[in-house]
Amino acid sequence: MPLKLVVDAVEARLAANWTRCPVFGVNSKGDTPADGSPFVQVSYPVANGEQLTIGAPGANVYRETGAFRLVVNARRGKGVATGLAWADELAALFRGRNFDGVQTFAPSSPAIDDRNDQGNFYALSVSVPYTADILG
């Protein structure tokens, strides 16, 4: 489970910088668009914490290392050019950035194979590794 700090920072960065299509954050939308219109979905599949310092109660540094996943759900049957371009833009938005207490690194590139077809959508995902520190 990711830190709230991470979820808030990632979703705020998307809200401020992404206008191509709607973004569905964590538990913010129940159903996909019935008309098949594109959207981006954010998830946080990996998050691991560790204590970096000891001996300073309330001021010890804890680091979460993880990855969040951005899935471009493009219209199925319309080719991959737009979906790949959007995945590239999303990767650039988070590549090597430091924002709101989150440090991001090199995003993955989307895989293209028989798993991309998802109902009305052609899903292209980008995973972004990150670290975030908190005190406790």
N, C-alpha and C positions, 0 to 999 in steps of 0.2 A: 504494500500500500504506500503510495507516495505521500510525502509531506504536503500539507495544505499549502505551504509556501510555494512549492513547485507547481501545483495545479493552478493556483492563483496567478503566478507569474507567466506561465505558458499561455493560459487562456486570455490573460490581459494583453499579451503581446500579439496574439492572433486577432483579438477584437480591434486593436489599434492599427494593425497593418495588413489585414487580409480582407479584401472586398469582392473577390471573384465569385464566391458562393457562400451560403450559410455554413457556419461551423457549429457542430454539435459537440459540446463538451461533455464532461462526465455526468451521466444521468440527467441530461437536460432535454432530451427528446426521446419519446417512446417509439415512434414509427418513422420509417424512411418516407421521403416524399412519394406520394402515390403517383404523381405525374412523371416520375423518373428523373426529375431535375437533379443536377449534381450537388454534392455537399461534401464537406470534410468532416471526418470524425476523429476525435482525439481520445487516446487511451494511454494507460500507464501500466504496461505489463510487467515491468521489472523495477524494483526498488529495494536496495539493501543498505542498511545503516551500520555504521561503526563508530566507536568512540576514539577520537584522535588524541585527546589530552585527558589527564587525570589530576586530581588533587586540588581542583578549584571548584567546589560545589557551586552550581548555578552559573559558572563561567567556563565549564569544560566545552570543548568543541566536538560536535558530533557531525559526521558527514554521511549524507545519503548519496549513493551512486546508483544510477539507474538509466532507464531509457523510456522515452515516451514515443508513441506511435501516431503518425498523422496519416490517415487514409483518405485519399482522393477517390470519391465514389463518382466516377464519370458516367455519362450516358452509355449504356451498352449498345453495341452495334454502330458506333460513330467513330471508330478508329481510336488510336491512342495518343495522337499528337497533343490534344488539349490536356488530357490527363497527365501526360509526361511533363508538359510545360508547367502545369500547376504544381506537380510534385517537385520539380526543380526550383520553382519560386519559393515553395515552403521550405525546402532544404536550405536555400540561401538565407531565408529569414532567420534561421536558427544556427547556421554553420559558424562555429567559433565565436559565439556571442556570450556576453556577460550582462545579465539584466535581472533586476529585482532579487538578487541573492542566488541566482542560478547561473552556472557556467555550462555552456553546451560545447560539443565537440563535432567531429565529422559525421554527418548523417549518412545513412545507407542510401543506396539507390534502389528503386522499386524493382522487384522481380516481375517478370512477365512469363506466365506459364498457364496451365489449365486451371489454376486456382483463382484466377482473377475474376472470372464470371461469378457474380453474386446477385442473382435475380435480375432486377432491372438495371443493375450497375456493373461497371467494370472497375474493380477496386485496385488502386495502386498505392502501396504503403511505403512510407519513409520512417525509419526509426532514428531517433536522435538521442545519443548518449549524453548524460548530464551528471553534474555533481551539485550539491547544495549543502551548505553548512549552517548549523544552528547551534545556539548555546544552551546549555542545560546543567 
